[in-house]
Every structure is written in structure tokens, then in C-alpha cells.
């Protein structure tokens, strides 16, 4: 299966949730939707993790601007 971009995956997830909540798919359809949804969640999670690792911030040190990796509060970058 070709990996979709984040926004496309998120829109598809919304449609899956909507279909599962607002219709009564038969068990085979529900399982297919569930499996597709899990795959999309994993893709989105992977993309978010990759993006988080790429985020850099500019910090002033000794009178000049330097790049540092962004580390959210509560996380230790070892």
C-alpha cells in the first residue's frame, strides 16, 4: 500500500470513523475499515515522530543565533 501524506490520511481516518459511527457496516466491512484505520494511525504517528525530530529552534548564544533541536518539556534528549 502506497503511503499517503499526513493530511490525506487524516481525512480518510475521519471518513472511516464517520462511517463506523453513523452506519452499521457488516462485520467484514467493519473489520476492513478497522484494519485500514489502524494502518493510517500508524502512518500518521510515524510522520508526526519524524517531523518532531526535524523541528529546530533558533537560540541566541553569545550574541549570535544558533540552531538547536526542539525538545518538548518533560523529554530528555540523550
PDB file of N, CA, C and O in Angstrom:
ATOM      1  N   UNK A   1       0.848  -1.188   0.000  1.00  0.00           N
ATOM      2  CA  UNK A   1       0.000   0.000   0.000  1.00  0.00           C
ATOM      3  C   UNK A   1       0.888   1.243   0.000  1.00  0.00           C
ATOM      4  O   UNK A   1       1.793   1.361   0.825  1.00  0.00           O
ATOM      5  N   UNK A   2       0.631   2.162  -0.916  1.00  0.00           N
ATOM      6  CA  UNK A   2       1.400   3.401  -1.004  1.00  0.00           C
ATOM      7  C   UNK A   2       1.083   4.275   0.210  1.00  0.00           C
ATOM      8  O   UNK A   2      -0.075   4.419   0.602  1.00  0.00           O
ATOM      9  N   UNK A   3       2.135   4.854   0.798  1.00  0.00           N
ATOM     10  CA  UNK A   3       1.949   5.709   1.956  1.00  0.00           C
ATOM     11  C   UNK A   3       1.356   7.043   1.521  1.00  0.00           C
ATOM     12  O   UNK A   3       1.856   7.677   0.592  1.00  0.00           O
ATOM     13  N   UNK A   4       0.288   7.465   2.194  1.00  0.00           N
ATOM     14  CA  UNK A   4      -0.380   8.725   1.882  1.00  0.00           C
ATOM     15  C   UNK A   4       0.261   9.848   2.693  1.00  0.00           C
ATOM     16  O   UNK A   4       0.928   9.605   3.699  1.00  0.00           O
ATOM     17  N   UNK A   5       0.046  11.087   2.233  1.00  0.00           N
ATOM     18  CA  UNK A   5       0.560  12.184   3.039  1.00  0.00           C
ATOM     19  C   UNK A   5      -0.320  12.344   4.285  1.00  0.00           C
ATOM     20  O   UNK A   5      -1.421  11.797   4.351  1.00  0.00           O
ATOM     21  N   UNK A   6       0.169  13.084   5.246  1.00  0.00           N
ATOM     22  CA  UNK A   6      -0.491  13.194   6.547  1.00  0.00           C
ATOM     23  C   UNK A   6      -1.930  13.686   6.429  1.00  0.00           C
ATOM     24  O   UNK A   6      -2.840  13.105   7.022  1.00  0.00           O
ATOM     25  N   UNK A   7      -2.131  14.748   5.669  1.00  0.00           N
ATOM     26  CA  UNK A   7      -3.462  15.343   5.566  1.00  0.00           C
ATOM     27  C   UNK A   7      -4.455  14.380   4.911  1.00  0.00           C
ATOM     28  O   UNK A   7      -5.599  14.272   5.351  1.00  0.00           O
ATOM     29  N   UNK A   8      -4.021  13.686   3.867  1.00  0.00           N
ATOM     30  CA  UNK A   8      -4.884  12.727   3.194  1.00  0.00           C
ATOM     31  C   UNK A   8      -5.246  11.581   4.136  1.00  0.00           C
ATOM     32  O   UNK A   8      -6.394  11.140   4.178  1.00  0.00           O
ATOM     33  N   UNK A   9      -4.263  11.108   4.883  1.00  0.00           N
ATOM     34  CA  UNK A   9      -4.503  10.024   5.836  1.00  0.00           C
ATOM     35  C   UNK A   9      -5.483  10.458   6.916  1.00  0.00           C
ATOM     36  O   UNK A   9      -6.376   9.697   7.290  1.00  0.00           O
ATOM     37  N   UNK A  10      -5.322  11.670   7.416  1.00  0.00           N
ATOM     38  CA  UNK A  10      -6.201  12.178   8.463  1.00  0.00           C
ATOM     39  C   UNK A  10      -7.637  12.310   7.963  1.00  0.00           C
ATOM     40  O   UNK A  10      -8.575  11.957   8.678  1.00  0.00           O
ATOM     41  N   UNK A  11      -7.817  12.814   6.740  1.00  0.00           N
ATOM     42  CA  UNK A  11      -9.164  12.927   6.162  1.00  0.00           C
ATOM     43  C   UNK A  11      -9.809  11.555   5.992  1.00  0.00           C
ATOM     44  O   UNK A  11     -10.997  11.379   6.262  1.00  0.00           O
ATOM     45  N   UNK A  12      -9.008  10.581   5.540  1.00  0.00           N
ATOM     46  CA  UNK A  12      -9.538   9.225   5.372  1.00  0.00           C
ATOM     47  C   UNK A  12      -9.928   8.637   6.732  1.00  0.00           C
ATOM     48  O   UNK A  12     -10.954   7.968   6.843  1.00  0.00           O
ATOM     49  N   UNK A  13      -9.121   8.882   7.758  1.00  0.00           N
ATOM     50  CA  UNK A  13      -9.462   8.414   9.106  1.00  0.00           C
ATOM     51  C   UNK A  13     -10.794   8.998   9.573  1.00  0.00           C
ATOM     52  O   UNK A  13     -11.612   8.296  10.166  1.00  0.00           O
ATOM     53  N   UNK A  14     -11.006  10.284   9.303  1.00  0.00           N
ATOM     54  CA  UNK A  14     -12.269  10.926   9.679  1.00  0.00           C
ATOM     55  C   UNK A  14     -13.447  10.253   8.979  1.00  0.00           C
ATOM     56  O   UNK A  14     -14.498  10.049   9.587  1.00  0.00           O
ATOM     57  N   UNK A  15     -13.274   9.910   7.708  1.00  0.00           N
ATOM     58  CA  UNK A  15     -14.344   9.244   6.966  1.00  0.00           C
ATOM     59  C   UNK A  15     -14.612   7.845   7.520  1.00  0.00           C
ATOM     60  O   UNK A  15     -15.762   7.413   7.603  1.00  0.00           O
ATOM     61  N   UNK A  16     -13.546   7.145   7.895  1.00  0.00           N
ATOM     62  CA  UNK A  16     -13.705   5.803   8.473  1.00  0.00           C
ATOM     63  C   UNK A  16     -14.485   5.887   9.783  1.00  0.00           C
ATOM     64  O   UNK A  16     -15.426   5.124  10.003  1.00  0.00           O
ATOM     65  N   UNK A  17     -14.089   6.820  10.650  1.00  0.00           N
ATOM     66  CA  UNK A  17     -14.778   6.990  11.930  1.00  0.00           C
ATOM     67  C   UNK A  17     -16.237   7.337  11.691  1.00  0.00           C
ATOM     68  O   UNK A  17     -17.124   6.773  12.333  1.00  0.00           O
ATOM     69  N   UNK A  18     -16.493   8.256  10.775  1.00  0.00           N
ATOM     70  CA  UNK A  18     -17.863   8.652  10.459  1.00  0.00           C
ATOM     71  C   UNK A  18     -18.687   7.453   9.981  1.00  0.00           C
ATOM     72  O   UNK A  18     -19.816   7.251  10.428  1.00  0.00           O
ATOM     73  N   UNK A  19     -18.120   6.670   9.081  1.00  0.00           N
ATOM     74  CA  UNK A  19     -18.853   5.509   8.565  1.00  0.00           C
ATOM     75  C   UNK A  19     -19.137   4.492   9.670  1.00  0.00           C
ATOM     76  O   UNK A  19     -20.226   3.922   9.733  1.00  0.00           O
ATOM     77  N   UNK A  20     -18.154   4.270  10.537  1.00  0.00           N
ATOM     78  CA  UNK A  20     -18.356   3.281  11.598  1.00  0.00           C
ATOM     79  C   UNK A  20     -19.341   3.770  12.656  1.00  0.00           C
ATOM     80  O   UNK A  20     -20.062   2.969  13.252  1.00  0.00           O
ATOM     81  N   UNK A  21     -19.374   5.080  12.892  1.00  0.00           N
ATOM     82  CA  UNK A  21     -20.289   5.626  13.894  1.00  0.00           C
ATOM     83  C   UNK A  21     -21.710   5.804  13.368  1.00  0.00           C
ATOM     84  O   UNK A  21     -22.678   5.616  14.105  1.00  0.00           O
ATOM     85  N   UNK A  22     -21.832   6.169  12.085  1.00  0.00           N
ATOM     86  CA  UNK A  22     -23.145   6.565  11.571  1.00  0.00           C
ATOM     87  C   UNK A  22     -23.811   5.557  10.649  1.00  0.00           C
ATOM     88  O   UNK A  22     -24.915   5.803  10.163  1.00  0.00           O
ATOM     89  N   UNK A  23     -23.176   4.450  10.404  1.00  0.00           N
ATOM     90  CA  UNK A  23     -23.830   3.394   9.632  1.00  0.00           C
ATOM     91  C   UNK A  23     -23.582   2.090  10.373  1.00  0.00           C
ATOM     92  O   UNK A  23     -22.853   2.055  11.364  1.00  0.00           O
ATOM     93  N   UNK A  24     -24.164   1.075   9.908  1.00  0.00           N
ATOM     94  CA  UNK A  24     -23.961  -0.219  10.547  1.00  0.00           C
ATOM     95  C   UNK A  24     -23.350  -1.173   9.528  1.00  0.00           C
ATOM     96  O   UNK A  24     -24.040  -2.012   8.949  1.00  0.00           O
ATOM     97  N   UNK A  25     -22.035  -1.029   9.319  1.00  0.00           N
ATOM     98  CA  UNK A  25     -21.404  -1.901   8.335  1.00  0.00           C
ATOM     99  C   UNK A  25     -21.434  -3.356   8.810  1.00  0.00           C
ATOM    100  O   UNK A  25     -21.392  -3.636  10.007  1.00  0.00           O
ATOM    101  N   UNK A  26     -21.508  -4.266   7.848  1.00  0.00           N
ATOM    102  CA  UNK A  26     -21.465  -5.672   8.242  1.00  0.00           C
ATOM    103  C   UNK A  26     -20.080  -5.964   8.831  1.00  0.00           C
ATOM    104  O   UNK A  26     -19.168  -5.144   8.721  1.00  0.00           O
ATOM    105  N   UNK A  27     -19.934  -7.109   9.441  1.00  0.00           N
ATOM    106  CA  UNK A  27     -18.714  -7.425  10.170  1.00  0.00           C
ATOM    107  C   UNK A  27     -17.475  -7.400   9.275  1.00  0.00           C
ATOM    108  O   UNK A  27     -16.414  -6.950   9.705  1.00  0.00           O
ATOM    109  N   UNK A  28     -17.598  -7.874   8.045  1.00  0.00           N
ATOM    110  CA  UNK A  28     -16.448  -7.860   7.140  1.00  0.00           C
ATOM    111  C   UNK A  28     -16.034  -6.432   6.793  1.00  0.00           C
ATOM    112  O   UNK A  28     -14.848  -6.101   6.792  1.00  0.00           O
ATOM    113  N   UNK A  29     -17.016  -5.599   6.501  1.00  0.00           N
ATOM    114  CA  UNK A  29     -16.722  -4.193   6.185  1.00  0.00           C
ATOM    115  C   UNK A  29     -16.124  -3.487   7.407  1.00  0.00           C
ATOM    116  O   UNK A  29     -15.169  -2.721   7.278  1.00  0.00           O
ATOM    117  N   UNK A  30     -16.684  -3.746   8.583  1.00  0.00           N
ATOM    118  CA  UNK A  30     -16.181  -3.125   9.809  1.00  0.00           C
ATOM    119  C   UNK A  30     -14.730  -3.532  10.066  1.00  0.00           C
ATOM    120  O   UNK A  30     -13.916  -2.697  10.460  1.00  0.00           O
ATOM    121  N   UNK A  31     -14.403  -4.800   9.848  1.00  0.00           N
ATOM    122  CA  UNK A  31     -13.027  -5.260  10.043  1.00  0.00           C
ATOM    123  C   UNK A  31     -12.078  -4.612   9.038  1.00  0.00           C
ATOM    124  O   UNK A  31     -10.965  -4.221   9.392  1.00  0.00           O
ATOM    125  N   UNK A  32     -12.516  -4.501   7.792  1.00  0.00           N
ATOM    126  CA  UNK A  32     -11.689  -3.837   6.777  1.00  0.00           C
ATOM    127  C   UNK A  32     -11.442  -2.374   7.132  1.00  0.00           C
ATOM    128  O   UNK A  32     -10.326  -1.871   7.004  1.00  0.00           O
ATOM    129  N   UNK A  33     -12.504  -1.698   7.580  1.00  0.00           N
ATOM    130  CA  UNK A  33     -12.352  -0.296   7.986  1.00  0.00           C
ATOM    131  C   UNK A  33     -11.416  -0.176   9.185  1.00  0.00           C
ATOM    132  O   UNK A  33     -10.570   0.717   9.234  1.00  0.00           O
ATOM    133  N   UNK A  34     -11.573  -1.073  10.143  1.00  0.00           N
ATOM    134  CA  UNK A  34     -10.733  -1.055  11.333  1.00  0.00           C
ATOM    135  C   UNK A  34      -9.264  -1.261  10.960  1.00  0.00           C
ATOM    136  O   UNK A  34      -8.393  -0.528  11.428  1.00  0.00           O
ATOM    137  N   UNK A  35      -8.996  -2.244  10.129  1.00  0.00           N
ATOM    138  CA  UNK A  35      -7.616  -2.516   9.707  1.00  0.00           C
ATOM    139  C   UNK A  35      -7.017  -1.337   8.942  1.00  0.00           C
ATOM    140  O   UNK A  35      -5.858  -0.979   9.150  1.00  0.00           O
ATOM    141  N   UNK A  36      -7.809  -0.740   8.060  1.00  0.00           N
ATOM    142  CA  UNK A  36      -7.324   0.427   7.323  1.00  0.00           C
ATOM    143  C   UNK A  36      -7.052   1.580   8.285  1.00  0.00           C
ATOM    144  O   UNK A  36      -6.053   2.287   8.153  1.00  0.00           O
ATOM    145  N   UNK A  37      -7.942   1.762   9.245  1.00  0.00           N
ATOM    146  CA  UNK A  37      -7.774   2.830  10.225  1.00  0.00           C
ATOM    147  C   UNK A  37      -6.516   2.660  11.054  1.00  0.00           C
ATOM    148  O   UNK A  37      -5.794   3.628  11.293  1.00  0.00           O
ATOM    149  N   UNK A  38      -6.246   1.443  11.494  1.00  0.00           N
ATOM    150  CA  UNK A  38      -5.035   1.175  12.281  1.00  0.00           C
ATOM    151  C   UNK A  38      -3.795   1.483  11.453  1.00  0.00           C
ATOM    152  O   UNK A  38      -2.842   2.079  11.956  1.00  0.00           O
ATOM    153  N   UNK A  39      -3.804   1.081  10.194  1.00  0.00           N
ATOM    154  CA  UNK A  39      -2.681   1.358   9.303  1.00  0.00           C
ATOM    155  C   UNK A  39      -2.468   2.860   9.155  1.00  0.00           C
ATOM    156  O   UNK A  39      -1.333   3.334   9.198  1.00  0.00           O
ATOM    157  N   UNK A  40      -3.548   3.607   8.982  1.00  0.00           N
ATOM    158  CA  UNK A  40      -3.449   5.057   8.826  1.00  0.00           C
ATOM    159  C   UNK A  40      -2.968   5.727  10.106  1.00  0.00           C
ATOM    160  O   UNK A  40      -2.176   6.667  10.051  1.00  0.00           O
ATOM    161  N   UNK A  41      -3.435   5.255  11.254  1.00  0.00           N
ATOM    162  CA  UNK A  41      -2.975   5.808  12.535  1.00  0.00           C
ATOM    163  C   UNK A  41      -1.473   5.595  12.684  1.00  0.00           C
ATOM    164  O   UNK A  41      -0.752   6.496  13.114  1.00  0.00           O
ATOM    165  N   UNK A  42      -1.006   4.408  12.330  1.00  0.00           N
ATOM    166  CA  UNK A  42       0.430   4.131  12.416  1.00  0.00           C
ATOM    167  C   UNK A  42       1.232   5.038  11.487  1.00  0.00           C
ATOM    168  O   UNK A  42       2.292   5.535  11.867  1.00  0.00           O
ATOM    169  N   UNK A  43       0.726   5.258  10.263  1.00  0.00           N
ATOM    170  CA  UNK A  43       1.405   6.149   9.312  1.00  0.00           C
ATOM    171  C   UNK A  43       1.466   7.578   9.851  1.00  0.00           C
ATOM    172  O   UNK A  43       2.507   8.231   9.781  1.00  0.00           O
ATOM    173  N   UNK A  44       0.342   8.057  10.390  1.00  0.00           N
ATOM    174  CA  UNK A  44       0.289   9.422  10.927  1.00  0.00           C
ATOM    175  C   UNK A  44       1.226   9.568  12.120  1.00  0.00           C
ATOM    176  O   UNK A  44       1.933  10.569  12.237  1.00  0.00           O
ATOM    177  N   UNK A  45       1.233   8.588  12.993  1.00  0.00           N
ATOM    178  CA  UNK A  45       2.103   8.626  14.164  1.00  0.00           C
ATOM    179  C   UNK A  45       3.575   8.653  13.752  1.00  0.00           C
ATOM    180  O   UNK A  45       4.372   9.400  14.319  1.00  0.00           O
ATOM    181  N   UNK A  46       3.924   7.842  12.772  1.00  0.00           N
ATOM    182  CA  UNK A  46       5.305   7.804  12.272  1.00  0.00           C
ATOM    183  C   UNK A  46       5.696   9.167  11.684  1.00  0.00           C
ATOM    184  O   UNK A  46       6.792   9.670  11.931  1.00  0.00           O
ATOM    185  N   UNK A  47       4.786   9.753  10.904  1.00  0.00           N
ATOM    186  CA  UNK A  47       5.057  11.049  10.286  1.00  0.00           C
ATOM    187  C   UNK A  47       5.226  12.140  11.345  1.00  0.00           C
ATOM    188  O   UNK A  47       6.112  12.987  11.228  1.00  0.00           O
ATOM    189  N   UNK A  48       4.382  12.121  12.372  1.00  0.00           N
ATOM    190  CA  UNK A  48       4.498  13.107  13.446  1.00  0.00           C
ATOM    191  C   UNK A  48       5.816  12.952  14.189  1.00  0.00           C
ATOM    192  O   UNK A  48       6.459  13.949  14.518  1.00  0.00           O
ATOM    193  N   UNK A  49       6.228  11.722  14.456  1.00  0.00           N
ATOM    194  CA  UNK A  49       7.510  11.483  15.124  1.00  0.00           C
ATOM    195  C   UNK A  49       8.674  11.988  14.282  1.00  0.00           C
ATOM    196  O   UNK A  49       9.595  12.618  14.803  1.00  0.00           O
ATOM    197  N   UNK A  50       8.634  11.711  12.973  1.00  0.00           N
ATOM    198  CA  UNK A  50       9.690  12.177  12.072  1.00  0.00           C
ATOM    199  C   UNK A  50       9.748  13.700  12.046  1.00  0.00           C
ATOM    200  O   UNK A  50      10.831  14.286  12.070  1.00  0.00           O
ATOM    201  N   UNK A  51       8.591  14.332  11.996  1.00  0.00           N
ATOM    202  CA  UNK A  51       8.521  15.793  11.950  1.00  0.00           C
ATOM    203  C   UNK A  51       9.049  16.398  13.244  1.00  0.00           C
ATOM    204  O   UNK A  51       9.788  17.382  13.219  1.00  0.00           O
ATOM    205  N   UNK A  52       8.671  15.809  14.370  1.00  0.00           N
ATOM    206  CA  UNK A  52       9.129  16.307  15.663  1.00  0.00           C
ATOM    207  C   UNK A  52      10.653  16.295  15.735  1.00  0.00           C
ATOM    208  O   UNK A  52      11.259  17.221  16.276  1.00  0.00           O
ATOM    209  N   UNK A  53      11.266  15.257  15.196  1.00  0.00           N
ATOM    210  CA  UNK A  53      12.722  15.153  15.224  1.00  0.00           C
ATOM    211  C   UNK A  53      13.396  16.197  14.333  1.00  0.00           C
ATOM    212  O   UNK A  53      14.558  16.536  14.552  1.00  0.00           O
ATOM    213  N   UNK A  54      12.687  16.703  13.341  1.00  0.00           N
ATOM    214  CA  UNK A  54      13.261  17.660  12.399  1.00  0.00           C
ATOM    215  C   UNK A  54      13.111  19.110  12.843  1.00  0.00           C
ATOM    216  O   UNK A  54      13.787  19.994  12.317  1.00  0.00           O
ATOM    217  N   UNK A  55      12.242  19.355  13.792  1.00  0.00           N
ATOM    218  CA  UNK A  55      11.987  20.735  14.214  1.00  0.00           C
ATOM    219  C   UNK A  55      13.213  21.301  14.908  1.00  0.00           C
ATOM    220  O   UNK A  55      13.780  20.682  15.809  1.00  0.00           O
ATOM    221  N   UNK A  56      13.605  22.470  14.478  1.00  0.00           N
ATOM    222  CA  UNK A  56      14.724  23.170  15.088  1.00  0.00           C
ATOM    223  C   UNK A  56      14.246  24.539  15.548  1.00  0.00           C
ATOM    224  O   UNK A  56      13.319  25.118  14.981  1.00  0.00           O
ATOM    225  N   UNK A  57      14.886  25.031  16.567  1.00  0.00           N
ATOM    226  CA  UNK A  57      14.580  26.377  17.036  1.00  0.00           C
ATOM    227  C   UNK A  57      15.859  27.201  16.986  1.00  0.00           C
ATOM    228  O   UNK A  57      16.966  26.667  17.036  1.00  0.00           O
ATOM    229  N   UNK A  58      15.683  28.489  16.889  1.00  0.00           N
ATOM    230  CA  UNK A  58      16.831  29.404  16.930  1.00  0.00           C
ATOM    231  C   UNK A  58      16.985  29.914  18.350  1.00  0.00           C
ATOM    232  O   UNK A  58      16.019  30.358  18.972  1.00  0.00           O
ATOM    233  N   UNK A  59      18.207  29.848  18.858  1.00  0.00           N
ATOM    234  CA  UNK A  59      18.502  30.274  20.215  1.00  0.00           C
ATOM    235  C   UNK A  59      19.663  31.253  20.163  1.00  0.00           C
ATOM    236  O   UNK A  59      20.639  31.046  19.442  1.00  0.00           O
ATOM    237  N   UNK A  60      19.543  32.317  20.936  1.00  0.00           N
ATOM    238  CA  UNK A  60      20.650  33.275  20.987  1.00  0.00           C
ATOM    239  C   UNK A  60      21.676  32.806  22.007  1.00  0.00           C
ATOM    240  O   UNK A  60      21.369  32.598  23.181  1.00  0.00           O
ATOM    241  N   UNK A  61      22.899  32.647  21.525  1.00  0.00           N
ATOM    242  CA  UNK A  61      24.004  32.238  22.394  1.00  0.00           C
ATOM    243  C   UNK A  61      25.195  33.131  22.095  1.00  0.00           C
ATOM    244  O   UNK A  61      25.615  33.261  20.945  1.00  0.00           O
ATOM    245  N   UNK A  62      25.727  33.735  23.122  1.00  0.00           N
ATOM    246  CA  UNK A  62      26.916  34.577  22.987  1.00  0.00           C
ATOM    247  C   UNK A  62      26.767  35.628  21.887  1.00  0.00           C
ATOM    248  O   UNK A  62      27.709  35.891  21.140  1.00  0.00           O
ATOM    249  N   UNK A  63      25.584  36.221  21.794  1.00  0.00           N
ATOM    250  CA  UNK A  63      25.370  37.296  20.841  1.00  0.00           C
ATOM    251  C   UNK A  63      25.071  36.867  19.417  1.00  0.00           C
ATOM    252  O   UNK A  63      24.905  37.726  18.551  1.00  0.00           O
ATOM    253  N   UNK A  64      24.996  35.571  19.140  1.00  0.00           N
ATOM    254  CA  UNK A  64      24.648  35.128  17.789  1.00  0.00           C
ATOM    255  C   UNK A  64      23.539  34.081  17.861  1.00  0.00           C
ATOM    256  O   UNK A  64      23.301  33.476  18.906  1.00  0.00           O
ATOM    257  N   UNK A  65      22.876  33.886  16.743  1.00  0.00           N
ATOM    258  CA  UNK A  65      21.778  32.919  16.682  1.00  0.00           C
ATOM    259  C   UNK A  65      22.320  31.560  16.248  1.00  0.00           C
ATOM    260  O   UNK A  65      23.072  31.460  15.278  1.00  0.00           O
ATOM    261  N   UNK A  66      21.929  30.518  16.978  1.00  0.00           N
ATOM    262  CA  UNK A  66      22.339  29.161  16.656  1.00  0.00           C
ATOM    263  C   UNK A  66      21.113  28.254  16.615  1.00  0.00           C
ATOM    264  O   UNK A  66      20.118  28.500  17.296  1.00  0.00           O
ATOM    265  N   UNK A  67      21.202  27.205  15.807  1.00  0.00           N
ATOM    266  CA  UNK A  67      20.115  26.227  15.723  1.00  0.00           C
ATOM    267  C   UNK A  67      20.272  25.180  16.816  1.00  0.00           C
ATOM    268  O   UNK A  67      21.378  24.738  17.124  1.00  0.00           O
ATOM    269  N   UNK A  68      19.139  24.795  17.395  1.00  0.00           N
ATOM    270  CA  UNK A  68      19.096  23.678  18.336  1.00  0.00           C
ATOM    271  C   UNK A  68      17.894  22.841  17.983  1.00  0.00           C
ATOM    272  O   UNK A  68      16.900  23.354  17.471  1.00  0.00           O
ATOM    273  N   UNK A  69      17.979  21.550  18.255  1.00  0.00           N
ATOM    274  CA  UNK A  69      16.812  20.697  18.072  1.00  0.00           C
ATOM    275  C   UNK A  69      15.787  21.028  19.136  1.00  0.00           C
ATOM    276  O   UNK A  69      16.135  21.330  20.278  1.00  0.00           O
ATOM    277  N   UNK A  70      14.539  20.971  18.759  1.00  0.00           N
ATOM    278  CA  UNK A  70      13.438  21.226  19.678  1.00  0.00           C
ATOM    279  C   UNK A  70      13.216  19.994  20.542  1.00  0.00           C
ATOM    280  O   UNK A  70      13.089  18.884  20.024  1.00  0.00           O
ATOM    281  N   UNK A  71      13.168  20.183  21.855  1.00  0.00           N
ATOM    282  CA  UNK A  71      12.862  19.101  22.781  1.00  0.00           C
ATOM    283  C   UNK A  71      11.697  19.575  23.646  1.00  0.00           C
ATOM    284  O   UNK A  71      11.847  20.521  24.420  1.00  0.00           O
ATOM    285  N   UNK A  72      10.525  18.920  23.521  1.00  0.00           N
ATOM    286  CA  UNK A  72       9.379  19.334  24.318  1.00  0.00           C
ATOM    287  C   UNK A  72       9.664  19.206  25.820  1.00  0.00           C
ATOM    288  O   UNK A  72      10.478  18.383  26.238  1.00  0.00           O
ATOM    289  N   UNK A  73       8.990  20.022  26.616  1.00  0.00           N
ATOM    290  CA  UNK A  73       9.153  19.968  28.072  1.00  0.00           C
ATOM    291  C   UNK A  73       8.877  18.551  28.547  1.00  0.00           C
ATOM    292  O   UNK A  73       7.970  17.884  28.049  1.00  0.00           O
ATOM    293  N   UNK A  74       9.654  18.106  29.498  1.00  0.00           N
ATOM    294  CA  UNK A  74       9.464  16.778  30.062  1.00  0.00           C
ATOM    295  C   UNK A  74      10.218  15.674  29.337  1.00  0.00           C
ATOM    296  O   UNK A  74      10.271  14.546  29.827  1.00  0.00           O
ATOM    297  N   UNK A  75      10.803  15.972  28.178  1.00  0.00           N
ATOM    298  CA  UNK A  75      11.575  14.986  27.447  1.00  0.00           C
ATOM    299  C   UNK A  75      13.046  15.304  27.604  1.00  0.00           C
ATOM    300  O   UNK A  75      13.457  16.462  27.522  1.00  0.00           O
ATOM    301  N   UNK A  76      13.827  14.279  27.827  1.00  0.00           N
ATOM    302  CA  UNK A  76      15.273  14.442  27.930  1.00  0.00           C
ATOM    303  C   UNK A  76      15.880  13.888  26.671  1.00  0.00           C
ATOM    304  O   UNK A  76      15.611  12.749  26.290  1.00  0.00           O
ATOM    305  N   UNK A  77      16.704  14.690  26.019  1.00  0.00           N
ATOM    306  CA  UNK A  77      17.346  14.280  24.774  1.00  0.00           C
ATOM    307  C   UNK A  77      18.728  13.722  25.086  1.00  0.00           C
ATOM    308  O   UNK A  77      19.689  14.473  25.246  1.00  0.00           O
ATOM    309  N   UNK A  78      18.819  12.400  25.171  1.00  0.00           N
ATOM    310  CA  UNK A  78      20.110  11.771  25.499  1.00  0.00           C
ATOM    311  C   UNK A  78      20.696  11.121  24.284  1.00  0.00           C
ATOM    312  O   UNK A  78      21.779  10.540  24.357  1.00  0.00           O
TER     313      UNK A  78
END
